[in-house]
Amino acid sequence: MLDIHLFRNDPDRVTEGLRAKKADPSLVTRVQDLDAQRRDLTYRAELLKKERNEASKDVGKILKQGGDAEPIKERVRQIGDEIRTLDAQADEVTRQLEDILLVIPNLPHSSVPVGQSEEDNVVVRDWGEKPRFDFAPKPHWELGESLDILELERAARMSGSMFFGLKGRGARLQRALIDFMLDMHVERHGYTEVRVPYLVNRKTLTGTGQLPKFESDMYRIESDDLFLISTSEVPVTNLHAGEILGASDLPKTYVCYSPCFRREAGAAGKDTRGMTRTHQFDKVEMVRTVLPETSYDEIESLLGHVEAVLRALGLHYRVVELCTADLSFAAAKCYDVEVWAPGMERYLEVSSCSNFEDFQARRAGIRFRREKGAKPEFPHTLNASGVALPRLMIALLESSQQANGSVSIPEILRPYTRFDQIA
């Protein structure tokens, strides 16, 4: 959620930021109008409260002198009715204002490249070389079938399209990747591992920006009004919702494995073959809550932690900085990390590394004090997949395939898989 003071003091910046994100700039005027109404109603109610207090004092004086205080008592009752009316109107205007603020996206940082679509995203760098083969590399769905490690038809019979299953060494490989990434982020990068609920309430999803905008993309348990998480970013970021931390507590750095559930409502017919786009997938997620002045250094560190995973596995990838029009709803700046899948002959996004500044912290009520007695401030929050499966599995299987149809396991993973190939 944006700070209301931005709309009061720098509306041009908000308007420009909304245009850059392809959002409706007329929302700025709507927010300003409602904010002015709320402030006017509050001011009028305060004046009446002051008048009521003075009148109540006069009642006491008149009664003490034996006079008739009924006219003033009646005025006090009238003032009370007027205050209740104004308070009710202010509450309604406040509700309308909050509803609008909740659907206004975060503003892009000044360093973000301006663009009109994903075509204007900027490749920052790449690492490694695309693997070369003396045979035609297979896509992962063909490898999975020939190696008997991927269940597509049976998963579809059980759950429908865009679901998959793994078995044998395929299941073991995915588990090994999860353990490997968790160990790397805890032991090398200093994160604290957490386990979180996979069902969360509306308040939690609103805190990170998934609600109210993206409810149609989520799986909801109607009887309990709970939602399956689309990413563990949601519960992990909310671990400190409603709390006031000390500056010495920051940064908070967490890593979490979880399954993720997404309806992908707008993705019908797109990337539905194999494991590329699915309703359920596993992910290791990193979340950082940091001092505001450090967050743009922190996002570079976070990006480095993502890249470390892919480099350790020897996978060719590129880093793409998203332009203004392609930024997510909540992000002020974002890098996508895309790994090369040679069987599919394309790059696949395995991580979005985002700085939300104070957008999520303001919504979730996460604050900190720089020192005892200081006014609470909002920290900045960041997150990145570290990294997402199964696209990492796709890239690994397709990049490590051999001419005889087997798949070689990177040496760094072998202590986790306890085998060196899938054949």
C-alpha positions in Angstrom: 0.0 0.0 0.0 1.3 3.5 -0.9 1.7 6.1 1.8 -1.2 8.5 1.7 1.3 11.4 2.0 2.5 10.7 -1.5 -1.0 11.5 -2.8 -1.1 14.7 -0.8 2.5 15.9 -1.4 3.7 14.4 -4.6 0.7 13.4 -6.8 2.6 13.8 -10.0 5.0 11.1 -9.0 2.2 8.7 -8.2 0.4 9.5 -11.5 3.6 9.0 -13.5 4.3 5.7 -11.7 0.9 4.4 -12.3 1.1 5.3 -16.0 4.5 3.5 -16.2 2.9 0.4 -14.7 -0.1 0.6 -17.1 -2.4 1.3 -14.2 -5.3 3.9 -14.1 -3.9 7.3 -13.2 -7.4 8.7 -12.4 -7.2 6.7 -9.1 -4.9 9.5 -7.8 -7.7 12.0 -8.1 -10.1 9.6 -6.5 -7.8 9.0 -3.6 -7.2 12.8 -3.1 -11.0 13.4 -3.1 -11.7 10.7 -0.5 -8.8 11.8 1.6 -10.1 15.4 1.6 -13.6 14.2 2.5 -12.2 12.1 5.4 -10.1 14.9 6.7 -13.0 17.4 6.5 -15.4 15.0 8.3 -12.8 14.3 11.0 -12.1 18.1 11.4 -15.8 18.9 11.7 -16.3 16.1 14.3 -13.4 17.4 16.3 -14.8 20.9 16.4 -18.1 19.5 17.6 -16.4 17.4 20.3 -14.7 20.6 21.5 -18.0 22.4 21.5 -19.6 19.5 23.5 -16.8 19.6 26.1 -17.3 23.3 26.6 -21.1 22.9 26.8 -20.7 20.1 29.3 -18.6 22.4 31.5 -21.3 25.1 31.2 -23.9 22.6 32.3 -22.0 22.0 35.5 -21.6 25.7 36.2 -25.3 26.4 35.6 -26.4 23.5 37.9 -24.0 24.7 40.6 -25.6 28.1 40.4 -29.1 26.6 40.5 -30.0 27.6 37.0 -31.9 25.8 34.2 -29.4 23.7 32.1 -31.9 21.9 30.0 -31.4 24.0 26.8 -27.6 23.3 27.0 -28.2 19.6 27.8 -30.4 19.4 24.7 -27.6 21.0 22.6 -25.1 18.5 24.0 -27.5 15.7 22.9 -27.8 17.2 19.4 -24.0 17.6 19.2 -23.7 13.9 20.1 -26.0 12.9 17.3 -24.1 15.1 14.8 -20.8 13.6 15.9 -22.1 10.1 15.5 -23.3 11.0 12.0 -20.0 12.5 11.0 -18.1 9.5 12.5 -20.2 7.1 10.5 -19.7 9.1 7.3 -15.9 9.2 8.0 -15.8 5.5 8.6 -17.5 4.9 5.2 -15.2 7.2 3.4 -12.2 5.6 5.1 -13.4 2.1 4.0 -13.8 3.4 0.4 -10.3 5.0 0.5 -8.7 1.8 1.9 -10.5 -0.3 -0.8 -8.9 1.9 -3.5 -5.5 2.0 -1.9 -5.4 -1.8 -1.8 -5.8 -2.1 -5.6 -3.2 0.6 -6.5 0.1 -1.0 -7.4 3.5 -0.1 -6.0 5.5 2.6 -7.9 8.5 1.6 -9.9 11.9 2.7 -8.6 13.7 5.4 -10.6 16.3 2.9 -11.8 13.8 0.6 -13.5 13.9 0.8 -17.3 10.8 2.4 -18.8 9.0 0.1 -21.2 5.6 -0.7 -22.7 5.8 -4.6 -22.5 8.0 -7.5 -21.7 9.8 -6.9 -25.0 11.4 -3.9 -23.3 13.0 -5.9 -20.5 16.8 -5.7 -20.3 19.2 -8.6 -20.2 21.7 -7.6 -17.6 24.1 -10.5 -17.9 24.3 -14.2 -18.6 26.5 -16.9 -17.2 27.9 -20.1 -18.7 27.4 -21.4 -22.2 24.4 -23.2 -23.7 25.2 -26.9 -23.7 26.1 -28.4 -27.0 25.1 -31.9 -28.1 26.2 -34.2 -31.0 22.6 -35.4 -31.1 19.1 -33.8 -31.0 18.3 -33.1 -27.3 15.0 -34.3 -26.1 12.4 -32.1 -24.2 11.9 -33.2 -20.6 8.5 -34.9 -21.3 10.2 -37.3 -23.7 13.1 -37.9 -21.3 10.7 -38.4 -18.4 8.7 -41.0 -20.3 11.7 -42.9 -21.6 13.4 -42.9 -18.2 10.1 -43.7 -16.4 10.4 -40.9 -13.9 7.6 -38.5 -15.0 3.8 -39.2 -14.6 1.7 -37.0 -16.9 -1.2 -39.1 -18.0 -1.9 -40.6 -14.6 -1.7 -37.2 -12.9 -4.1 -35.9 -15.5 -6.5 -38.7 -14.8 -6.4 -38.0 -11.1 -6.5 -34.2 -11.1 -6.9 -32.8 -14.7 -4.6 -30.9 -16.9 -1.5 -29.0 -15.7 -0.7 -31.5 -13.0 2.2 -34.0 -13.0 3.8 -36.6 -10.8 7.4 -37.9 -10.3 8.6 -41.3 -9.3 11.7 -43.3 -8.7 14.9 -41.3 -9.3 12.8 -38.4 -10.6 11.2 -38.0 -7.2 14.5 -38.5 -5.5 16.1 -35.9 -7.7 13.5 -33.2 -6.9 13.9 -34.0 -3.1 17.6 -33.7 -3.5 17.4 -30.3 -5.2 15.2 -29.0 -2.4 17.6 -30.2 0.3 20.6 -28.9 -1.6 19.1 -25.4 -2.0 18.0 -25.2 1.6 21.4 -26.2 2.8 23.1 -23.7 0.6 20.9 -20.8 1.7 21.2 -21.7 5.4 24.9 -22.7 5.5 26.5 -20.4 2.9 24.1 -17.4 2.8 23.0 -17.2 6.4 19.2 -17.7 6.2 17.1 -19.1 8.9 14.9 -22.1 7.7 11.2 -21.9 8.5 8.2 -24.1 7.9 4.9 -22.3 7.5 1.2 -23.1 7.0 0.1 -23.8 3.4 -3.4 -22.4 4.1 -3.7 -18.7 5.0 -6.5 -16.2 5.6 -7.5 -13.0 3.7 -5.6 -10.7 6.0 -2.3 -12.5 5.3 -2.8 -12.5 1.5 -3.8 -8.8 1.6 -0.6 -8.1 3.5 1.6 -9.2 0.6 -0.6 -7.9 -2.1 -2.2 -11.1 -3.6 -5.6 -9.9 -2.4 -7.8 -8.4 -3.4 -6.4 -8.1 -7.0 -5.5 -11.8 -7.7 -8.2 -13.8 -5.9 -9.3 -15.5 -9.2 -5.9 -17.0 -9.5 -6.0 -18.7 -6.1 -7.5 -21.9 -4.7 -10.0 -21.0 -2.0 -11.5 -23.3 0.7 -14.9 -21.6 0.8 -16.2 -23.1 4.0 -13.3 -21.7 6.0 -12.5 -18.7 3.7 -8.9 -19.9 3.6 -6.6 -20.0 0.6 -3.9 -22.4 -0.5 -0.7 -20.4 -0.8 0.6 -19.5 -4.3 4.1 -18.9 -2.8 5.6 -19.2 0.7 6.5 -15.5 0.3 3.0 -14.9 1.7 3.2 -16.6 5.1 6.9 -16.0 5.5 6.6 -12.2 5.0 3.7 -12.2 7.4 5.7 -13.9 10.2 6.1 -10.4 11.7 2.8 -8.9 10.6 1.5 -6.5 13.2 4.8 -6.5 15.1 7.3 -3.7 15.9 10.9 -4.9 15.6 14.0 -3.3 16.8 16.6 -2.0 14.2 19.0 -4.5 15.7 16.6 -7.3 14.7 17.1 -6.4 11.0 17.7 -7.9 8.6 15.3 -10.8 9.1 16.4 -13.5 6.5 14.3 -16.6 6.0 14.3 -19.5 3.6 11.4 -21.8 3.2 10.4 -24.9 1.2 6.7 -25.3 0.3 4.4 -26.6 -2.3 2.6 -23.8 -4.2 -0.8 -23.8 -5.7 -2.0 -21.6 -8.6 -5.1 -21.8 -10.7 -3.3 -20.1 -13.6 -6.7 -18.9 -14.7 -5.4 -16.9 -17.6 -3.0 -19.5 -18.9 -5.3 -21.9 -20.7 -3.5 -23.5 -23.6 -0.2 -21.9 -22.8 2.9 -23.9 -21.8 0.8 -26.8 -20.7 2.9 -29.6 -21.9 5.1 -31.4 -19.4 6.1 -29.6 -16.2 6.5 -26.0 -17.6 3.3 -24.5 -16.2 1.4 -26.3 -13.5 -1.2 -25.8 -10.9 0.9 -27.4 -8.1 4.7 -27.1 -7.8 7.5 -27.0 -5.3 9.6 -24.0 -4.5 12.4 -22.8 -2.2 11.8 -19.2 -1.3 14.0 -16.5 0.3 12.4 -13.5 2.1 14.3 -10.6 3.6 13.0 -7.8 5.8 15.6 -5.0 6.0 16.3 -1.4 6.9 15.0 0.9 4.2 18.3 2.5 3.4 19.9 -1.0 2.6 17.2 -2.5 0.4 18.8 -1.8 -3.0 22.1 -3.3 -1.8 20.1 -6.2 -0.4 18.4 -7.0 -3.7 21.7 -7.4 -5.4 22.8 -9.8 -2.6 19.6 -11.7 -2.9 20.1 -12.0 -6.7 23.5 -13.3 -6.0 22.1 -16.1 -3.8 19.8 -17.1 -6.6 22.6 -17.2 -9.1 24.8 -19.2 -6.8 22.3 -22.1 -7.0 22.4 -22.2 -10.8 26.2 -21.8 -11.0 26.7 -24.6 -8.6 24.6 -26.8 -10.8 26.5 -25.7 -13.9 23.4 -24.4 -15.7 23.4 -21.6 -18.3 21.2 -18.7 -17.3 20.6 -15.0 -17.8 19.4 -12.2 -15.6 16.7 -9.9 -16.9 15.7 -6.6 -15.4 12.0 -6.0 -15.8 10.8 -2.8 -17.3 8.1 -0.6 -15.7 5.2 -2.2 -17.6 6.2 -5.8 -16.7 6.7 -5.3 -13.0 4.4 -7.2 -10.7 1.7 -5.4 -8.8 3.7 -5.1 -5.5 7.3 -4.8 -6.8 9.3 -1.5 -7.1 12.1 -3.3 -8.9 12.5 -6.9 -10.1 15.1 -9.2 -11.8 14.0 -12.4 -13.4 16.5 -15.2 -13.6 15.9 -17.5 -16.6 17.6 -20.8 -17.1 18.2 -22.4 -20.5 16.3 -25.6 -21.4 18.0 -27.0 -24.5 15.3 -29.7 -25.2 12.6 -26.9 -25.4 15.1 -24.5 -26.9 14.0 -21.6 -24.7 14.7 -19.8 -21.4 12.5 -20.6 -18.4 12.0 -18.2 -15.5 13.0 -19.9 -12.2 13.2 -16.9 -10.0 11.8 -13.4 -9.7 14.0 -11.3 -7.3 11.9 -8.3 -6.1 12.2 -5.3 -3.8 8.8 -4.2 -2.6 10.2 -1.3 -0.5 7.6 -0.5 2.3 4.6 -1.6 0.2 4.1 -4.9 1.8 5.2 -3.8 5.3 2.6 -1.0 5.3 -0.2 -3.4 4.3 0.9 -6.1 6.8 1.7 -3.7 9.7 5.4 -4.7 10.0 7.3 -1.9 11.7 10.6 -1.2 13.5 12.1 1.3 15.8 15.6 2.6 15.3 16.0 3.1 19.0 13.9 2.9 22.2 11.1 5.5 22.2 11.6 6.4 18.5 8.7 6.6 16.1 8.0 3.3 14.4 8.9 3.1 10.7 8.2 0.6 8.0 11.0 -1.7 6.9 11.5 -2.8 3.3 10.7 -6.4 2.2 12.3 -8.5 -0.5 11.9 -12.0 -1.8 13.2 -14.3 -4.5 12.7 -17.9 -5.4 15.8 -19.8 -4.5 14.8 -21.4 -6.8 11.5 -22.7 -8.2 10.9 -26.3 -9.2 10.0 -27.9 -11.5 11.5 -25.6 -14.1 14.9 -26.2 -12.5 14.3 -29.9 -13.0 13.5 -29.3 -16.6 16.7 -27.4 -17.2 18.7 -30.0 -15.3 17.3 -33.0 -17.1 17.5 -31.4 -20.6 21.0 -30.0 -20.1 22.5 -33.2 -18.6 21.0 -35.7 -21.0 23.4 -38.1 -22.7 23.4 -39.6 -26.2 22.4 -43.0 -24.8 19.2 -41.5 -23.3 20.5 -41.3 -19.7 20.8 -38.1 -17.6 24.0 -37.4 -15.7 23.7 -35.9 -12.2 25.9 -32.9 -11.3 28.6 -33.9 -8.9 27.5 -31.4 -6.3 24.1 -33.2 -6.1 25.3 -36.7 -5.8 25.6 -36.7 -2.0 21.9 -35.8 -2.0 20.7 -38.2 -4.7 23.1 -41.0 -3.9 23.3 -41.9 -7.6 25.2 -40.3 -10.4 22.8 -40.9 -13.3 19.2 -41.6 -14.3 19.1 -44.4 -16.8 
